[in-house]
């Protein structure tokens, strides 16, 4: 099955968006005639696999290499660098170009920044004295479809840049990407934003429309009715919780990259030879689309039933000769789904080997206790215990952050003690990490009363599940906890921010509720009177489309919650998710850990 996702059922024409990205890249490759070596940065190589097959690039005489600190090995007379606008890559490019000089190699060098050229990067090239040898251009890749209802801005570091380093360049990127969408699908009339970065993105989007307006004369009604922008900082609680959906657990335990997981071949029924296999995970796999947002124990039941059903059909075909031709054709068609069933039987079995462990259940249970702000001492002792056992530092920090956020920090005595224990167990090189977590407000001393209980009650975040196998609320995603971020989205689509005005003031950052005219843009924070549900009736035969943008990352569980909402009877809208990155609590914290280490060098 192809790794490139099928976008036929997207609520927007994302296929056209992807085809434009393909065309832009191929135009670059075709414009440089003859044999050329295309050197791509490692992360971008994965991103491009979601856009086109690498064999297409080879058809145009491109020899492919991954950019690294090593010297470039190629005999091509032309070298084309395709890299994201990051300063560290400029050193690699400069060193490779300079290493060709002593060898007397006469080459043409091209550098295409993704998505745009940055002054800081060009300055490094000038300092390294290679700027003049390069022909410089841009590859404007701002958005990549991960699936039929998920877009990625591919901004891995936006959270720590905004939260810790004070760098808001990713916010401009988000606004630019949305504005590009507006050129294709019309000016989005309603914008609701919550958080510092999101409010800034909304204002930048307005400025862009004033400076470079979308011509709506030939477009008709905008295809996106409402844009909801949310900072990850507004809800840092949700990513700290263990995801319990099939897709969420796959990401937690195996880490999904560019729509695939890489696992030992033995897990997928192969030989135990240490070889890795890549397993694609997107809507092109019909069974995966059906089960990805279900809890793991339900997934196991579903795939078992499907496998048993085919087994029974096979036994029936084998034992009797009474089937008609059409019945046999139906059976053969069902046999085509066997590879999909086998794939997910193997993956679900592997996940179960982790999820069935008492330690996993204990962690999920302690998360629930923390969310319900009960039994402070039990939580504290559990965190102390896993520090002493030297469990992965991300596991410790996730619970510590969750505990701190729901209790408005830790009492000074406990705060100092746990920090000391972490440094003793994991090393004093984590001093800057603890400082950055405190700076970001994720792990801090308790200085005021917590408002978590009030927020939780007002938004009904803790729900008593009646039937986990037939859920009627998004709280099934975390076995009784409804993600704060998605509860905010529910309110935003029903009636704007008006109904939650006082509640929003308890959460980080400002909020905006803007109505934009088709011909003119209003900068006023006018509260919208009509909800999206009401607007959906204005477009006969159409469900309203809501674009939900997460600046700082979104979890698979939150995406599952939005899909669940959209599928509910009486819902007049579809959701399209756009995010800087799909995250887990581990990957979120890992980026902060990595930037803390860099800060020490």
C-alpha positions, 0 to 999 in steps of 0.5 A: 500500500502506498505511503502517500495518503488517499485524499479523495474523501477530504472535506476540502480539495487537498489533492489540488494542494498536494499536486501544487506542491508536487508541481513546484518541486518538479519545476525546480528539478526540471529547471536545472538541466542535466544530471544533478545531485539533490541533497535533502535535509533529513526531516524534509526527506520524510515530509516529501514522501507524503507528497510524491514518490522519490522515483519521480525525482530520479526520472528527471536525472536527480541523484538523491542524498540526505544532508549530513555533516559528512562530505558529499560523495557524488560525481554530478556536475550540479548540486541542488540543496533542498533544506529547511531554513535552519542555521545548523544546515547552513554549516553543512552546506558550506563545509560540503562546498568548501571541501570541493575546492582543494579537489579542483571540482567545478560544480554549480551549486543551488540552494532552495530554502523551504519554505522561504529564505531567512536572513540569518541563514544567508548571513552564515553562508556569507560568513562561510564565504560560499554565498556567491557560489550559490544560486538561491531560491525558495520552495514554498512548502507551507502545508502538507496533508498527513491524511484526508482530514489532517494538515501539518505545517511541519514546524517541529520546534514551534512550542519551545520557540514560542514558550521558552525562546521567545521566537515567534517566527513559526506564528508567521509561517502558520498565518502565511499557510492559512492565507495560502489556503484562503487563495484556494478556498476563499476568505474565512469569515469567522475567526476564534483564537485563544492564546498568545501565538494564536491571537497573533496569528489571527492578526497577522492573517488580517494584515496579510489579507489587507496587504495581499487580498484574496479576490473573492469575485469569482469564488462564491461562498468561502469553503471554510466557515470558521477558523479556530486557533488554539495555542498548545499552552492553553491546554498542556494537560491533555498531551501529558495524559496517556492516549488510549485510542489505537492510533494514540497508543501506536504513536505513544509506543512506536512513534508514527513518523510521516504516516508510518511506524517502523517495527521489527519484522518479527512483530509483523509475523516475519523472521526474528532477524533484527530487520525493520519494516515500515507499516503505513498508517492512513485512511488508504487502509480502510480497516485502519480508518475504521479502528484508529479512533477506538480504544485498544480493547475494542480494536482487538475485538473488531479485528478478531471478529473480522478474522473469525468471519473470513475463517468461517466463510472459508470453511463454508466454501470448502465444505459445500459446492452450493455458492453462486458465482456472485457469492464466490466473488464476494468471498474473494473480495473479502480475502483481499482485506486479509493483509490489512487484518493481519497487519492490525492483528499483529500491531494490536497484539504488540500494543497489548503486550505493553498495555496489559502490564500492571505498570501501565494500568497503575500510570493511567490510574494515577493520571486519573487521580491527578486529574480529579485532584484527589489524594495528593500524597499518593500522587507525590509518592508515585512520582517519587517512586518512579524517579528512584526506579529511574524510569525514562525521564519523559515518564517522570516529567509527564506526571510532574507537569500534569501534577503541577498544572492541575494544582497550580504548582507544587508546595515549595518543600515538594518542589525543591525535593523532587527537583533534587531527586531528579538531578541525583537520579538523572544527572546535573546536566538536567539543571537547565531543563528544570529551569526551562520547565519552570520558565514555561510554567509547566513545573513551578512552585505553588503560589496561588490556589488552583482553578483546575477544579472550577475549569473542570466542572464548568467544562465537564472534563471529568465524565462517568462513562456509561458504556466505553464500547458505545461512547456518547461523549469525547471523554471515552478518548481518555477513559473518562477525561474529555480533552480541555482543548476539544471542549473549547472547540465545542463551545467555539462552534456552538456560540463563539467565545461569548458563553465561556468569556469568564472561563477563558480568562482563567486559561493562558493568553488572550482570546479573539472572536472576529467576523471578517467581511468578504470585501473588507476585514474588521479588526474589532473583537466583535463577538459573533451572534450566529453559531456555526451550527446555525450557519450550516443551514444557510448552505443547503446540502453542505455541512459547514467546515471548521478548520481547527489549528493547533499551534504547538502540536496536537495529539492523535487522541484530540484528532480522534475526539474531533472526528467523534464529534463530527460523526455525531447525529445532528452535527452540521459541521466537519472538522479539518485539523491543521497542526505544527506537529502531531505530538505525544507527551514524550515528543513534546517534552523531548523537544524541550529536553533537546533545546535545554541541552543545546542551551548548555553547550 
